[in-house]
Amino acid sequence: MKINITRIFYATDAEDGSTNPRDKMTEEKTSHSTLEEGIEGSDIEGGETKIGQDVSVDIILKIPALTWYYWCEKMTATTFGETFADFWSQTLNLGYSATSATMFSVFALCLAGQLYVKNYVPILFWAVMATSSIAGTLFSDFIDRTLEWGYPVGMSVLLSILVAILIVWKLTGLHMNVAGAMNRKQECFYWATILISNTLGTALGDFLADSLEWGFGITAGTIGAILVVCAILAVFTKVNKVLLFWIAFILTRPFGATFGDLLTKPQAKGGLDLGTGKASLVIFAFFLLAFGFELYLLRKVQKVKEATNVTTEEANEKISDVVSNEEESRD
């Protein structure tokens, strides 16, 4: 998406570069409040431009704001991915191989749509998030159970891949602050990180709950406590917000995995035995509540923009009128 930084500049008509206010003035706007942060590491150093400099930057504004309801959507979407994946592979007994291939195909289609669009489309963004969680859960179970790697090996391999992606992303010099705008390369790193972290979440959750015998309740509670600590540090301290975001973002997946297992597994295994079908419906309902609230706020903001929008032509006409009145008063 080609986004120009908000600025006002005049056409110059004199050799010394002086401006004539009667000439056409162009105003270019951006609707993203954190654009300056997002441009760090892009073609514009420090996110600054000079007056009169016509700059066009390949900036992508397709990530939702990091609000409290964003985290509600994130946690319910990833938890739904765990229970819904188990519904297909275990409850319907379709196995891990075929379901993994199918859901990775669905994820790829959703991701292609997300990469194609030029702005933030809520339903598409969260479709990619949910399908990455479903596909990740199935693939994690596939390598741990069908291929018999086991939870420790599967978790270690996936964790190594995730760390490698984050290191390469950092070494490119591209910023990792998803609260701002991103270019195409950053977007690809972003979704690669999400896919691997969602796959890792299932393996890590199973490793803690089963291999270490923590159980689903203790595992979910421990990870939940870490998430609360991250939130407190983000609000009340100066700890690096980008670091806290990625810690919380990655840990929401094993939290969702173990919490989903807590809801669905039999009581003999430490679960509440709600079943994967019912649990998926309940979790999806909670996701829809948070998603609906986001859509309501987006629509409200859009109405405000429409009510206060002033076109460039109208602005130019008003400026011309002001200049003409000033000249007439001088005459």
C-alpha positions in Angstrom: 0.0 0.0 0.0 1.5 3.3 -1.1 1.2 5.7 1.8 2.4 9.3 1.8 3.4 11.0 5.0 1.1 13.8 6.1 2.5 17.1 5.0 1.6 20.3 3.2 3.8 21.7 0.4 3.5 24.5 -2.1 4.6 24.6 -5.7 7.6 26.9 -6.2 7.7 29.5 -8.9 10.7 31.6 -8.1 14.4 30.9 -8.6 15.1 31.4 -4.9 12.6 28.7 -4.0 10.0 31.1 -2.5 6.4 29.9 -2.6 3.3 31.5 -3.9 0.2 30.6 -1.7 -2.1 31.1 -4.7 -0.4 28.1 -6.4 -1.9 24.7 -5.9 -1.3 23.3 -2.5 -1.4 19.6 -2.0 -2.2 17.9 1.3 -1.6 14.3 1.7 -2.9 12.4 4.8 -2.4 9.2 6.5 -4.9 7.6 8.9 -2.4 5.6 10.9 -1.5 7.3 14.2 1.7 5.3 14.6 3.0 5.7 11.1 6.2 7.5 12.3 7.1 4.5 14.5 6.4 2.0 11.7 8.6 3.8 9.2 11.6 3.3 11.3 14.0 1.3 9.2 12.3 2.1 5.9 13.3 4.4 3.1 12.7 7.5 5.3 15.1 7.8 8.1 13.4 8.7 11.4 10.1 9.0 9.7 10.8 12.6 8.8 10.3 14.5 5.5 11.1 17.9 4.2 8.5 20.4 3.2 8.0 20.1 -0.5 9.4 16.6 -0.7 7.0 14.3 -2.4 7.7 10.9 -0.8 6.0 7.6 -1.4 6.8 4.7 0.8 5.7 1.1 0.5 4.0 0.8 3.9 1.4 -1.8 4.9 -1.3 -0.9 7.4 -3.0 -4.2 7.8 -2.5 -5.1 11.5 -5.1 -4.3 14.1 -4.4 -1.9 17.0 -3.0 -3.6 20.1 -6.0 -3.0 22.4 -7.5 -5.1 25.2 -10.0 -6.6 22.8 -7.2 -7.5 20.3 -5.8 -9.7 23.0 -9.3 -11.2 23.7 -9.6 -12.0 20.0 -6.0 -13.4 19.9 -6.5 -15.7 22.9 -9.9 -17.0 21.9 -8.9 -17.5 18.2 -5.8 -19.5 19.2 -7.8 -21.5 21.8 -10.5 -22.2 19.2 -7.7 -23.4 16.9 -6.7 -26.0 19.5 -10.2 -27.4 20.3 -11.4 -27.2 16.6 -8.3 -29.1 15.4 -8.8 -31.8 18.0 -12.5 -32.0 16.9 -11.4 -32.9 13.4 -8.5 -35.1 14.1 -9.7 -36.9 17.3 -13.5 -36.5 17.7 -14.2 -37.2 14.0 -11.2 -39.5 13.9 -9.9 -38.1 10.6 -6.3 -38.4 11.8 -3.4 -35.9 11.6 -2.0 -36.3 8.1 -5.0 -35.5 6.0 -6.3 -32.8 8.3 -2.9 -31.2 8.5 -2.7 -31.0 4.7 -6.2 -29.7 4.4 -5.9 -27.0 7.0 -2.5 -25.9 5.7 -4.2 -25.4 2.3 -7.0 -23.4 3.8 -4.4 -21.3 5.8 -2.4 -20.7 2.6 -5.5 -19.4 0.8 -6.3 -17.1 3.6 -2.8 -15.9 3.8 -2.7 -15.2 0.1 -5.8 -13.0 0.5 -4.2 -11.2 3.5 -1.0 -10.5 1.5 -3.0 -9.4 -1.5 -5.3 -6.8 0.1 -4.0 -3.3 0.6 -5.5 -2.4 4.0 -6.8 -4.0 7.2 -9.7 -6.4 6.6 -10.7 -7.7 10.0 -12.4 -10.9 9.0 -9.5 -11.8 6.7 -6.9 -11.1 9.3 -8.5 -13.2 12.0 -9.3 -16.0 9.5 -5.5 -16.2 8.9 -4.9 -16.1 12.6 -7.4 -18.9 13.4 -6.4 -21.1 10.5 -2.7 -20.8 11.4 -3.6 -22.0 14.9 -5.7 -24.9 13.6 -3.0 -25.9 11.1 -0.3 -25.5 13.6 -2.1 -27.7 16.2 -2.6 -30.5 13.6 1.0 -30.4 12.4 2.4 -30.3 15.9 0.4 -33.4 16.8 1.4 -35.0 13.5 5.1 -34.7 14.2 4.8 -35.6 17.9 2.4 -38.5 17.5 2.3 -39.8 13.9 6.0 -39.3 13.3 6.7 -40.2 16.9 9.1 -37.4 17.6 7.7 -36.9 21.0 7.0 -33.6 22.8 10.5 -32.7 23.8 12.0 -33.2 20.4 9.1 -31.6 18.5 9.1 -28.6 20.9 12.9 -28.2 20.6 12.8 -28.2 16.8 9.9 -25.8 16.5 11.5 -23.5 19.1 14.8 -23.5 17.2 12.9 -22.5 14.0 11.1 -19.7 15.8 14.3 -18.3 17.3 16.0 -18.5 13.9 13.2 -16.5 12.3 13.3 -13.8 14.9 17.1 -13.5 14.7 17.0 -13.2 10.9 14.2 -10.6 11.2 16.3 -8.6 13.7 19.5 -8.9 11.6 17.7 -7.5 8.5 17.5 -4.1 10.3 13.7 -4.1 9.9 11.8 -3.0 13.0 9.8 -5.6 14.8 7.2 -3.2 16.2 3.9 -4.4 14.9 2.1 -1.5 16.5 3.4 0.6 13.6 3.3 0.2 9.9 5.2 -2.6 8.1 6.6 -3.1 4.7 6.1 -6.3 2.7 9.2 -8.1 4.1 8.2 -7.3 7.6 4.7 -8.7 6.9 6.2 -12.0 5.7 8.3 -12.3 8.8 5.3 -11.5 10.9 3.1 -14.3 9.5 6.0 -16.8 9.5 6.5 -16.0 13.2 2.8 -16.5 13.8 2.6 -19.8 12.0 5.6 -21.3 13.8 4.6 -19.9 17.2 1.1 -21.3 16.8 2.6 -24.7 15.9 5.1 -24.5 18.8 2.3 -23.6 21.2 0.7 -27.0 21.0 4.0 -28.9 21.5 5.1 -26.6 24.3 1.8 -27.0 26.1 1.8 -30.7 25.7 5.4 -30.9 26.9 4.6 -29.0 30.1 1.3 -30.6 30.8 2.2 -34.2 29.9 6.0 -34.7 29.8 6.7 -32.6 32.9 3.4 -33.8 34.4 2.2 -30.3 35.4 -1.3 -31.0 34.3 -3.5 -28.7 32.2 -4.7 -26.5 35.0 -1.2 -25.7 36.4 0.3 -25.2 33.0 -2.5 -22.8 31.9 -2.3 -21.0 35.2 1.5 -20.6 35.1 1.5 -19.3 31.5 -1.5 -17.0 32.3 0.4 -15.6 35.3 3.4 -14.8 33.0 1.0 -13.0 30.6 -0.4 -10.9 33.4 3.2 -10.0 34.5 3.9 -8.9 30.8 0.8 -6.7 30.8 1.8 -5.1 34.1 5.3 -4.4 32.9 4.0 -3.0 29.7 1.6 -0.5 31.5 3.7 0.5 34.5 7.3 0.2 33.5 9.7 1.2 30.7 10.6 -2.3 29.8 10.9 -2.7 26.0 7.3 -2.9 24.7 8.3 -4.8 21.5 10.0 -7.5 23.6 7.0 -7.8 25.9 4.7 -8.0 23.0 6.5 -10.9 21.4 6.8 -12.7 24.7 3.1 -12.3 25.3 2.2 -13.1 21.7 4.1 -16.3 21.6 2.9 -17.5 25.1 -0.8 -16.9 24.3 -0.6 -20.0 22.0 0.5 -22.5 24.6 -1.9 -20.9 27.0 -4.7 -21.5 24.5 -3.5 -25.0 23.9 -3.5 -26.1 27.5 -6.7 -24.2 28.4 -8.4 -25.8 25.4 -7.2 -29.3 26.6 -8.4 -28.4 30.1 -11.9 -27.8 28.7 -12.0 -30.9 26.4 -10.0 -33.7 27.9 -11.6 -36.4 30.1 -11.7 -35.9 33.9 -9.4 -38.9 34.2 -6.7 -36.9 32.4 -7.3 -33.7 34.4 -9.8 -32.1 32.0 -13.4 -30.9 32.4 -14.7 -33.3 29.7 -16.8 -30.7 27.8 -15.9 -32.2 24.5 -14.2 -30.6 21.5 -17.4 -29.7 19.7 -19.1 -27.9 22.5 -15.9 -26.3 23.7 -15.2 -25.0 20.2 -18.7 -23.4 19.9 -18.4 -21.7 23.3 -14.9 -20.3 22.6 -16.0 -19.2 19.1 -18.9 -17.4 20.7 -16.6 -15.5 22.9 -14.4 -14.6 19.9 -17.4 -13.3 18.1 -18.2 -11.0 21.0 -14.7 -9.4 20.9 -14.7 -9.3 17.1 -18.1 -7.7 17.0 -16.9 -5.0 19.5 -14.0 -4.3 17.2 -16.2 -3.9 14.2 -18.5 -1.6 16.1 -15.6 0.7 17.1 -14.2 0.6 13.5 -17.6 1.6 12.1 -17.9 4.4 14.7 -14.4 5.7 13.8 -15.3 5.6 10.1 -18.5 7.6 10.7 -16.5 10.3 12.5 -14.0 10.4 9.6 -16.8 10.7 7.0 -18.3 13.5 9.0 -15.1 15.5 9.3 -13.5 14.7 6.0 -12.6 17.7 3.9 -11.4 17.0 0.3 -8.3 18.5 -1.1 -10.3 20.5 -3.6 -12.5 22.0 -0.9 -9.3 22.9 1.1 -7.8 24.6 -2.0 -11.0 26.6 -2.7 -11.0 27.8 0.9 -7.4 28.8 0.8 -7.9 30.6 -2.5 -10.8 32.5 -1.0 -8.7 33.6 2.0 -5.9 34.7 -0.3 -8.3 36.7 -2.5 -9.9 38.4 0.4 -6.5 39.4 1.8 -5.5 40.9 -1.6 -8.8 42.7 -1.9 -8.4 44.2 1.6 -4.9 45.4 0.8 -6.2 47.0 -2.4 
